[in-house]
Amino acid sequence: MKKIYIEALGCPKSIVDSEEIAGYFAKDGFVVTENPEEAEIVVINTCGFIEPAREESIETILKLAEYKNSGRCKKLIVTGCFVQKSEKELKENLPEVDYFFNLDNINEIRKIIDPNLNFSLTERNLLTPSHYAYLKISEGCNNNCSYCTIPAIRGKLKSKPMEQLQDEALKLAKKGVKELIIIAQDIGNYGIDIYKKKMLVPFLKRLLNLDRFKWIRLMYLNPQNITEDIARLTSENKEICNYLDLPIQHASDKILKKMNRKTSRSQIERRIEMLRDINTDLVLRTSIITGFPGETQDDFEEIIEFLREIKFTRLGAFKYYREEGTPAADFDKQITEEIKLERYNRIMHVQQNISQIKLSKFVNKKLNVIIDRKINDSVFECRTEYDAPEIDGIVFLEDVKNSELQVGDFVKVRIIDNLEYDLIAKEI
């Protein structure tokens, strides 16, 4: 049996690209293995978004290159955003790699199987657990945030036609997917390039009409694209999770303007208030960047004040990285790493307290959870609709007596305790 190992680094969009690569190789009889030592072909789908991601990519390439000597690996392939960004330098410095594919020619990866093959992809091979999958509705971005390399790497917004996405969703449903996670660089801009207007809501209604998914989760919605229609859709349809990921990035109007974010603090506050008025059960996730050039202590204190006011249930914080080629890289008043780290730690400390208080309100409540992993016969890792996989909290289901429970099952539980970011539950 021919085996391929695929390491997908970075965001869920990289996972989707990697699943398409797995789909190409499946046509030639390859199966995906979780053990790189068994694989004849090793593929690394890199991330090039910020410096730590590039460092992780290099470390992963060097680590997996060792299997060309100690394992069965005959071909080492590197692709993804880092290749798109720095292909020439990578080729010069990584002779261990047999093939590099950037994002523009990634489909040519099929030629490794047979140079004469010219088939098209019919479906992805999932690298996630079979009960959830990502649906990437568009590629690239038009927002042009001053710190972001994505438009330079992945280009301008390119939405997929709704018919194509509907077909892809149906194929995922046939594979047993119960939770469909909608992703893009900014899902709120979906369709504006091909339909000349934003089409997220009409597309979601199409998915709802399919009636094939238990949960539909929305990720990466820029606050400037929040609308009442989106709020009402989450409130009125139980299939759409009461969960929205809104990357606000900052709370100071001065810094938001320098970031080219096209929203102000007051606008963000009004839109969040509208969301919560329409859907009282809605859980919000956000991301914050601290240490942006010119961020004064007063600007930073605005973040802290804002977080204490809004009280996001989930939050990811990031230190600003000076990315070559972005406008922000040339801004004056760059912040020292020491101050960035100090501010990052304070944000996470504030959020930890908020999260603990928020999660304590779930104690003694009954919730539906989906089982993601079996730890042992009596303990499972689960998630509520308020938690996205990999980045949010876990529900530890303990003292399980039902021997028929399997990964991917939905089960009703009672929350008995909470930690800083996770919950503990028992079967009802």
C-alpha positions in Angstrom: 0.0 0.0 0.0 1.4 3.4 -1.0 1.4 6.0 1.8 1.7 9.7 1.9 2.2 11.9 5.0 0.9 15.5 4.9 1.8 18.2 7.5 -0.5 21.1 7.3 0.9 24.2 9.1 -0.9 27.4 9.9 -4.6 28.1 9.5 -7.6 25.9 8.4 -7.2 27.3 4.9 -4.0 25.3 4.7 -5.8 22.2 5.8 -8.3 22.6 2.9 -5.4 23.0 0.5 -3.7 19.9 2.0 -6.9 17.9 1.7 -7.0 18.7 -2.0 -3.4 17.5 -2.4 -4.4 14.2 -0.6 -7.3 14.0 -3.0 -4.9 14.1 -6.0 -2.7 11.3 -4.6 -5.7 9.2 -3.6 -6.5 8.9 -7.3 -3.2 6.9 -7.7 -3.9 4.7 -4.7 -2.1 6.6 -2.0 -3.5 6.6 1.5 -2.7 9.2 4.2 -0.7 8.0 7.1 -0.2 9.7 10.5 3.3 8.2 10.7 5.9 10.0 8.5 8.2 7.0 8.8 5.8 4.9 6.8 5.4 7.4 3.9 6.9 7.2 0.5 6.0 10.8 -0.1 6.1 13.6 2.6 4.3 16.9 1.9 4.7 20.0 4.1 2.2 22.7 3.5 3.9 25.8 5.0 2.6 29.0 6.6 4.4 32.2 5.8 2.1 34.7 7.5 4.5 35.9 10.3 8.0 35.1 11.5 7.2 32.4 14.1 5.2 30.6 11.4 8.1 30.6 9.0 10.5 29.4 11.7 8.1 26.5 12.5 7.9 25.7 8.8 11.7 25.5 8.5 12.0 23.4 11.6 9.3 21.0 10.3 11.0 20.7 6.9 14.4 19.8 8.4 12.8 17.4 10.9 10.8 15.5 8.2 13.7 15.5 5.8 15.4 13.1 8.1 12.9 10.4 7.0 14.6 10.3 3.6 17.4 8.5 5.5 15.6 6.8 8.3 12.2 6.1 6.8 10.7 5.1 3.4 10.5 8.7 2.1 11.5 9.0 -1.5 10.1 12.4 -2.3 9.9 15.5 0.0 7.5 18.1 -1.2 7.1 21.6 0.2 4.2 24.0 -0.8 2.1 26.7 0.7 2.3 30.3 1.7 5.9 30.3 2.7 6.9 29.0 -0.8 4.7 31.6 -2.4 6.5 34.3 -0.4 10.1 33.1 -0.6 10.4 30.3 -3.1 13.8 31.3 -4.5 15.4 31.6 -1.0 14.0 28.2 0.1 15.3 26.5 -3.0 18.7 27.9 -2.4 18.8 26.9 1.3 17.0 23.6 1.5 18.6 21.1 -0.9 16.9 18.3 1.1 13.6 19.2 -0.6 12.8 17.5 -3.9 10.0 19.7 -5.1 8.6 23.1 -4.3 5.2 24.2 -5.4 3.9 27.7 -4.8 0.2 28.6 -4.6 0.0 29.4 -8.3 1.1 26.0 -9.5 0.0 23.8 -6.6 -2.3 21.8 -8.9 0.8 20.7 -10.8 1.6 18.5 -7.8 -0.4 15.8 -9.5 2.4 15.6 -12.2 4.6 13.9 -9.6 2.4 10.9 -9.8 2.8 10.7 -13.6 4.1 13.6 -15.8 1.4 12.8 -18.4 -1.5 12.9 -16.0 -3.8 15.9 -16.4 -6.8 15.0 -14.3 -8.8 17.4 -12.2 -9.7 17.1 -8.5 -13.1 15.5 -7.8 -13.1 15.6 -4.0 -10.9 16.3 -1.0 -9.6 13.6 1.3 -10.3 14.9 4.8 -7.4 15.4 7.2 -9.7 16.4 10.0 -11.7 13.9 12.1 -14.5 12.7 9.8 -17.3 14.5 11.8 -16.1 18.0 11.0 -14.6 19.8 7.9 -13.8 23.2 6.7 -15.4 24.8 3.6 -13.2 27.6 2.2 -15.6 29.9 0.4 -13.1 32.4 -1.0 -9.4 32.9 -1.5 -7.3 36.0 -1.0 -8.4 39.4 0.5 -9.2 43.0 -0.5 -9.1 44.5 3.0 -5.4 45.5 2.8 -4.7 45.8 6.5 -1.4 47.6 6.8 0.3 44.7 8.8 -0.9 41.8 6.7 1.0 39.8 4.1 -2.1 37.8 2.9 -2.9 40.0 -0.2 0.7 39.8 -1.3 0.8 36.0 -0.8 -2.7 34.9 -1.8 -3.8 37.8 -3.9 -7.1 39.6 -4.2 -10.4 38.2 -3.2 -11.5 35.3 -5.4 -14.9 33.8 -4.3 -16.0 30.4 -5.3 -19.4 30.2 -7.1 -22.3 29.1 -4.8 -23.0 26.1 -7.0 -19.5 24.8 -6.7 -19.6 25.3 -2.9 -22.9 23.6 -2.6 -21.6 20.6 -4.5 -18.5 20.5 -2.3 -20.7 20.7 0.9 -22.9 17.8 -0.3 -19.7 15.7 -0.9 -18.6 16.5 2.6 -22.0 15.5 4.0 -21.8 12.2 2.2 -18.5 11.6 3.9 -20.2 11.8 7.3 -19.4 15.5 8.1 -21.8 16.8 10.8 -20.1 20.1 11.5 -19.3 22.4 8.6 -17.0 25.3 9.4 -17.2 28.2 6.9 -13.8 29.9 6.4 -12.1 32.6 4.3 -9.8 35.5 5.0 -13.0 37.5 5.6 -16.3 35.5 5.1 -18.2 38.8 5.1 -16.9 39.8 1.7 -17.9 36.6 0.1 -19.3 37.0 -3.4 -18.6 40.7 -3.9 -16.1 40.0 -6.7 -18.3 37.6 -8.8 -21.9 38.7 -7.8 -21.1 42.4 -7.3 -22.6 42.3 -3.8 -21.9 40.5 -0.5 -23.5 37.1 -0.6 -22.7 35.4 2.7 -26.3 35.3 3.9 -27.8 34.0 0.6 -25.1 31.3 0.5 -25.8 30.3 4.1 -29.5 30.0 3.3 -28.6 27.6 0.5 -26.6 25.4 3.0 -29.6 25.5 5.4 -31.9 24.3 2.6 -29.6 21.3 2.1 -30.6 20.1 5.6 -27.4 18.0 5.8 -25.4 19.4 8.7 -26.1 19.4 12.5 -23.8 22.5 13.0 -22.7 25.2 10.7 -20.0 27.4 12.2 -18.9 30.9 11.0 -15.2 31.9 11.3 -13.3 35.1 10.4 -16.0 37.7 10.0 -14.5 41.2 9.9 -16.5 43.5 12.1 -17.1 45.9 9.2 -19.2 43.2 7.6 -21.5 42.5 10.6 -25.1 42.9 9.6 -28.5 42.4 11.1 -29.2 39.6 8.6 -26.2 37.6 9.9 -27.4 38.1 13.5 -30.9 37.0 12.7 -29.7 34.0 10.8 -27.7 32.8 13.8 -30.6 33.4 16.1 -33.4 31.8 14.0 -31.6 28.7 12.7 -30.5 26.1 15.2 -28.1 24.6 12.6 -26.0 27.7 12.7 -23.9 27.7 15.8 -24.4 30.5 18.3 -20.8 31.5 17.7 -19.1 34.2 15.7 -15.4 34.9 15.3 -14.9 38.7 14.9 -11.2 39.7 14.7 -11.3 43.3 15.9 -7.4 43.5 16.3 -7.5 46.7 18.4 -9.7 49.2 20.3 -7.9 52.5 19.8 -9.3 54.5 16.9 -5.8 55.9 16.2 -4.3 52.4 15.9 -7.3 51.0 14.0 -6.9 53.7 11.4 -3.1 53.0 11.1 -4.0 49.3 10.7 -6.4 50.3 7.8 -9.2 48.4 9.6 -12.1 50.6 8.4 -13.9 50.4 11.7 -13.9 52.5 14.9 -14.3 51.4 18.5 -17.8 52.9 18.7 -18.8 51.1 15.5 -17.5 47.8 16.8 -19.4 48.4 20.1 -22.6 49.2 18.4 -22.4 46.1 16.1 -21.7 43.8 19.0 -24.6 45.3 21.0 -26.8 44.7 18.0 -25.6 41.1 17.7 -26.3 40.4 21.4 -29.7 42.2 21.3 -30.8 39.9 18.4 -29.2 36.7 19.7 -28.9 36.6 23.4 -27.3 33.1 23.3 -24.5 34.3 21.0 -20.8 33.6 22.0 -18.2 35.9 20.5 -14.5 35.2 19.8 -12.0 37.8 18.8 -8.3 38.4 18.1 -6.1 41.3 19.3 -2.8 42.5 18.0 -0.6 44.4 20.5 2.6 46.2 20.0 1.6 47.8 16.7 3.9 50.7 15.7 2.9 53.9 17.6 0.8 52.0 20.2 1.2 54.2 23.3 0.4 53.0 26.8 -2.9 54.9 26.5 -3.7 53.0 23.3 -3.0 49.8 25.0 -5.1 50.7 28.0 -8.0 51.2 25.6 -7.7 47.5 24.7 -7.9 46.4 28.3 -10.8 48.7 29.0 -12.6 47.4 25.8 -12.0 43.8 26.7 -13.4 44.3 30.2 -16.4 46.1 28.8 -17.3 43.6 26.0 -16.2 40.4 27.7 -15.5 38.1 24.8 -15.9 34.4 25.7 -12.9 33.4 23.5 -9.9 35.5 22.5 -6.6 35.0 20.8 -3.8 37.6 21.3 -0.8 38.2 19.1 2.3 40.3 19.3 2.8 42.5 16.2 5.4 41.2 13.8 7.2 43.6 11.4 6.6 42.0 8.1 8.7 43.1 5.2 6.7 44.5 2.3 3.8 45.6 4.4 3.1 49.4 5.0 3.3 49.0 8.7 6.9 47.7 8.5 7.9 51.3 7.5 5.9 53.0 10.2 7.8 55.1 12.9 7.8 54.2 16.6 8.2 50.5 16.4 7.6 48.8 19.8 10.3 46.8 21.6 9.9 43.1 22.0 10.0 43.5 25.8 7.0 45.9 25.8 5.1 43.7 23.3 5.5 40.6 25.6 4.5 42.6 28.7 1.3 43.8 26.9 0.6 40.4 25.5 0.8 38.8 28.9 -1.5 41.4 30.4 -4.1 40.8 27.8 -4.0 37.1 28.4 -4.3 37.6 32.1 -7.3 39.8 31.8 -8.9 37.4 29.3 -8.2 34.4 31.6 -10.3 36.0 34.3 -13.1 36.9 31.9 -13.1 33.4 30.5 -13.3 31.8 33.9 -16.3 34.0 35.0 -18.0 33.4 31.6 -17.5 29.6 31.8 -18.7 29.4 35.4 -22.1 30.4 34.2 -22.3 27.1 32.3 -22.0 25.0 35.5 -25.1 23.0 36.2 -26.4 23.6 32.7 -27.3 20.9 30.2 -25.5 21.3 26.8 -25.2 19.3 23.6 -21.6 18.4 22.8 -19.8 16.6 20.0 -17.2 14.1 20.8 -13.8 14.9 19.2 -11.5 12.3 20.9 -11.6 9.3 23.1 -9.0 9.7 25.9 -9.8 6.3 27.5 -12.9 4.2 28.0 -14.4 6.6 30.5 -13.1 10.0 29.4 -13.8 11.9 26.2 -12.8 15.3 24.8 -15.8 17.1 23.5 -16.9 20.6 22.3 -20.0 22.7 22.6 -21.4 24.8 19.8 -19.6 27.7 21.5 -16.1 26.2 20.7 -14.3 25.8 17.4 -11.9 22.9 17.1 -8.2 23.3 17.9 -8.5 27.0 19.0 -11.2 27.1 21.7 -12.0 25.2 24.8 -12.6 21.6 25.5 -15.4 19.8 27.4 -14.0 16.9 29.4 -16.7 14.3 29.6 -15.8 12.1 32.6 -17.1 8.9 34.2 -18.6 7.7 30.9 -20.8 4.6 31.4 -22.3 4.4 27.9 -20.0 2.0 26.0 -21.6 2.8 22.7 -20.4 6.4 22.5 -18.1 7.1 19.6 -16.1 10.0 18.2 -18.4 12.2 16.2 -21.5 11.4 18.3 -23.6 14.2 19.8 -24.5 13.7 23.5 -26.3 15.8 26.1 -24.2 16.4 29.2 -24.4 18.3 32.4 -21.6 20.8 33.2 -20.3 20.1 36.7 -17.2 22.4 36.8 -15.1 24.8 34.9 -11.4 25.6 34.5 -9.9 28.8 33.0 -10.8 27.9 29.4 -12.4 24.4 29.6 -15.4 22.7 31.1 -15.9 19.4 32.9 -19.1 17.4 32.3 -20.9 14.2 33.1 -23.5 12.2 31.1 -27.1 12.9 31.8 
